[in-house]
Amino acid sequence: MELIKQNFAVNYTYPVLFINSLFEPGKNKFLKIFEELAIADGARFLIVVDSNVAKAQPALIPSIELFFRLHPFNLLASPVLIDGGEVCKNSLSYTESIWQLINKYGVDRHAYLMAIGGGALLDVAGFAASVAHRGIRHIRVPTTVLSQNDSGVGVKNGINYFGKKNFLGCFATPFAVINDSAFLNTLSNRDFRSGIAEAIKVALIKDADFFNYLETNAEALNKRQPAATMYMIKRCAELHLQHIASADPFEQGNSRPLDYGHWSAHKLEQLSNFNVLHGEAVAIGMCLDAVYAFKMGILSSADMHRIINLVKQLGFKIYNKHLDDKDAVQNEVLNGLDEFREHLGGQLTIMLLTTIGIGTEVNCMDNSVLMESITYLKQAN
């Protein structure tokens, strides 16, 4: 046998920028961002926009078109509207529509695909960009709390297939991420709150001080006070980015601490036909795992109650009516552990808390204790 063993390392770098009112007329903030990113004159752009964002901010597309008329960059077509929300991840047709645009306008690997929208739209656009020509430069402009503090700043892209969350996808670093706080002003309270779930999650697994901050500032966050909101988003994004850089960025192993509370959340989203928002499902999933850890003697009663109380303080429900159907819970949610195992790469690995800020990993879960934990949540809701 003859063997040639190849070994090389690739350094990935991308900036996450924080700004307010990126597209404000007359301020040239967009131009300063382009200068910061060293985007050359004549650079070619294709831009896709979440239709929900365009509806909420009718001046957005005219502002983008005006910018490109005034500055030496090439906008290949008027920004294209694509349905946002989970609907765009549930059908391959939305990804195909972006590929068709890339093909139609000759978008190459040195051009830019910019996506402006929530996490679902960013997932679709990121996936489309990462596989067309084996990778087009992709700029993300997240417009929700959830995408600014979590999904929009990471390296994962994916769509749902075979009825499974993120079955098709890839790991690909964006060229840049631009978090514009002005987009948050038009979010509904429900959508705004949904994103806070990921801040609770990353605090629970990584930073007890951040969890204390969320407890102390729960009322300020409920009132959407800018200072509390921006600290929450920046700290959450920072913790996610630190984990990506220091741990397993392309998830070669079985451990997924950033998926804390997600194994049941994904199934609850599907059970509700995605009427339960991702953050709402994650809030319930985190409480379920906290109760389970308590019942297994891993987590203290005091910490379990702190978690449940914070989730409630921030306006989340800790139980959903779709969990009343025991057959559905057994067949979809609990059996979803096997689907989660498959997604992880072969071995089930679930993060459970030992205390706030510190977790441990287990490789199996007791279904009877999980059912007891669901009952507990219903009674405590």
N, C-alpha and C positions, 0 to 999 in steps of 0.2 A: 504494500500500500504506500502511495506517495501522498503527501499532505502539504498544502500551502495554507498557512493560517494567517488570515488577515486581521489586523487590529488597528483601529484608529479612533480618535475622539473628535467630536465636533463641538465647538463652543457656540452656544445659542445666547443671543442678547436681544432683548427688546424692551423699550421704555413703556412705562405706564404713566401717563400724564394726567394731572388733575387741573381743571380749569372751570371757569364759570362763563356761560354765554359765549361759547366758541364762535357762533355765527352772528354775533351782534354786529349790525351794520356800522361801518366807519371805524371800528376798533382794530381791525387787521389782526385779531387774535389767531385766526385760521392761518394767515400768512406766517406769523411768528412760529406756529407749530410746524409748518412745512420747513421753515428755516432750521428749527431745532432738529428735525428729522433728516436734514440734508437732502431734501427732495429737490432734484434738479429742475431747472426751467425746461418746459416742454414735456414733462412727465405726463403720461397718459392715465386717465382715471375712468373707471366704471363704478358707479355708485348705486347701491340698492338700499331702499329705505323701507322700514316697517310701516305698513299702511296705517296702523293705529297711531304711530308717532306723527306721520304726515297730517292725519286728520286733527290731532290734538294741537299741532303747531303749523298752521297753514302758511306761515311766513318762511318755513324752513327751506323748502325746495327753491323758491325764488331767491333766497339769500345765497344758497349754494351756487345757483346758476350765475348770479351777479358776481360772486367771488371769482369764478372761472373766467368771466368776461373781462374782469379788471386785471387779472394777473396771468403770468405766462405759463399756465398749465393747461393741458388739453382734456376737457371733459368730453368723452366719446359720445355720450348720449344724455339726454335729460335723465335725472335720477329716476330709477325704476322702482315702482311700488310693489311690495310683496306682502301678502298677508302675514301678520305676526301671530304670536301665540303658538301653542302646541300643534295647531292644525298644519303649520308649514313643516313640522318635523314628521308628521304622520303619513305624508305622501311624498314619494320620490319625485313627483312632478314639479315641486317647487325647486328642488335641487337641479333638476334637468333644465328648468327655465333659466337658471343662472348660467349653466353650461352653454345653453343656446346663445345667450347674450355674449359670453366670452368668445364663442366661436364667431358670431356675427360681426363683432367689432374688433376682432383680431387682438384680443387682450393677451399679451405674452408675459413671460416670466419677469420682465423688467417693468411691466405696467402695474397698476394698483387696483385692487378690488376693495372698495371701502363699503362697509356695511354699517348702517345706522339703525339701531333698534334694540329690542329686548333680547334676552338670552337665546330664545328659540330661533329667531332670525339670524343671530350671530352664529349659532351652531350650523345652520343650513349653509350660510354664506361661507363660513370657514371651511366646511367640508368640501363645498364646491371648489373653492379656491385652492385647497391643498392637493386635490387630485387632478385638476385641469393642468395640463403641461407639467405634471409632477410638482406643481407648486407655484402659485402666483402670489405676489406680495399682497398681504391682506391687512388692512387697517380696520380695527374695530372701534366703533363709537357706541358704547353701551348706553342705553337710555332708561334703565330701571335700577332700583336699588339692588335687586338680585344680581343683575349682570355686571354692575359696577363693582360690587364687592366680592364676587365669586366667579361665575361662569365666564364672564367677559375678559377676565384678566389671566386666565389659565391657558393651557396648551391642548385642551381636548375639543374635538369637533365631532358631531354625530347627529344622526337622524334615527327615528324609530322604524323598525322593520319586523315583519313576522309578529306584530303585536308586542314587540319587546323594546323597552326603552334603550335608545342609543345602540341598537344592534349593529348598525353600520356607522363607521366613524374612523377617526385616525387621530394621531397626535401630531400637531403642527404648530409651531410657534408663530404668532402674528408678527407682522412688521412693526406694529405699534398699537397701543391701546390708548384712547383718549376719553377720559371720564369727564363729562361736562355736567356739572350739578344743575344747570338750568333745566335740563330735560326732566328732572325729578318733580318740578313744580306742577306739571300737568297730570301726574299719576293720581289715580284714585287712592283713597286711604287703604283700600284692600290690597291693591298692587304694591303700594309703598310698604305696608306692613309685611307682605309676603317675603320681601327681600331680607328683612331683619332676621328671619329664621336662620339664614346661613351665618350671620354674625354670632348668634347664640351657639351654633354648632362649632364654629372654629374656636370660640372662647372655651367651650366645654372640653375640647380635646387638647388645647394648646396653651391657654392663657387665663388663669384664674383671675388675674387683675382686670382683664378685659371683661370677664363675666361680672365682676364687681361693678365695673363702670356701667354695664348695661342695666344692672339692678338699680344703681343710683340714678341713672338718667332715663329710666323707663318712661316717666311722664313727659320728659322733654322730647323723647323720640315719638311718643304718641301724638304730641303736638307738632311734630315735624320741624322742630327748631333747627335752624341751619347749622349752628356750631356742633350740636350733638350729632346730627345726621352725618356731617362731613367727617367728624372724628371716627364715627362708627364705620363708615364706608372705607376710609383710608386704612384704619387699623385692620379691618377684616381683609382687605385686599393685600395688605402687607403680610399678614400671617399666611394667607394662601400662597403668596409668591415665595415666602421663605420656605414653606413646605415643598413646593415644586422644585426649588433650587437645591435643597439639602437632602431630600429623601429619594423618591423614585419617580422622576418627572414623567417618564413614559410607561409607568406601571408595569414593569417587567416581573415584579413579584406578585404575591397574593394579597398584600396588605393594602387597605384603602382607608386610612383614618379619616380622610376628608369626606368619606361616604357615611359618616356616623349618622344614624337615624334614617338612612336612605333606602335600605333594603325593603322595608315595608312601605315607605313613602311612594316609591315608584309603583308599587302594586295598587296602593290606594288611589293614586292618580288615575290608573287605568280602570279600576272598579267604578270610579265616578265619571268615566268618560271624559276625564280631564276637567270636570267642573270644579274639582278641588285643585286649587293652585299648588304649584310645586312647593312653595314655602309653607303653605298651610299643611300639606302632607308631611313635610319634613318636621314641622313642629310636633305633630302627632307621633311621628316615628321616633323622634328624640325622647319624648315622654314615655313611649312604649319601652324603649331600650333602657331608660332610667329605672322604670318600675321593675322590669325584668332583672336588671342588675341588683336591685335592692332585694328582690325575692330570692335571688341566688346567693345572697350574702356577700356580694362584691361591693356594693355601694351603700353608704349609710342612709338611714331614713331622713336625716336632716338635709343631706345633699339632694336626695330625690325630691323632697318637698321644695327646696330652693329652685330647682329646675322647673318643676311644674308651676310654681307660683310666678316665676319670671315669664314663662310662656303665656300664662293667663294675663299677667300685668300688661303685656304688650298686645293684648287683644286677640290672641289666638284661641281657638277651641282645641281641647286636648283629646277630643273624640269626634267621630263622624258616623252618621247613621249607616253608612255602607258597611261598617264593622258589625252591625246587628245581625247580618246574614251569616250564620255560623258556617254554612256550607261554602259560601263564597270566601270567607276568611280562611277556611281550611284548604280549599282547592286553589285559591288564587294567591292569598297573602302568604300563608305559611309554606305552601309548596313553592312559593316564589323564592324561598331560600335556596332551592336547588338552581333556579335560574340565575340568582345572584352569584352562586358558586361558579357557574359556567362563565359568567361575565368576568369574574375575578381571575379565571385562568385554571380552575381545576380543584382548588382547595377552598372550602368555605372559611372565610376569615372575617369575623365581626368584631368591631371595636366596641367595648363596653367600658364604662367609667368606673374607676376605683375611687376617685374623688374628683371634684371639679378642677379641670385643667390637666388631669392625668388619666390615661386609659390603659386597658389591657386588651389583648386579643384572644378570642376564643374560636374554636374550630367546629363547634356544634352548639345547637340551641334546643332546649326542651320545649316541645310544642305544647305540652299541657301547662307549663308555667307561662308560656306566651299567651295562651287563652285566658289564664287567670289574670295576667297583666292587662289584657284588653278589657276584661270585666272591671278591673280596678279603675281604669281610666274612665269607663262609662259612669261609674258611681261617683268619681271625683270631678267630673266635668262641670 
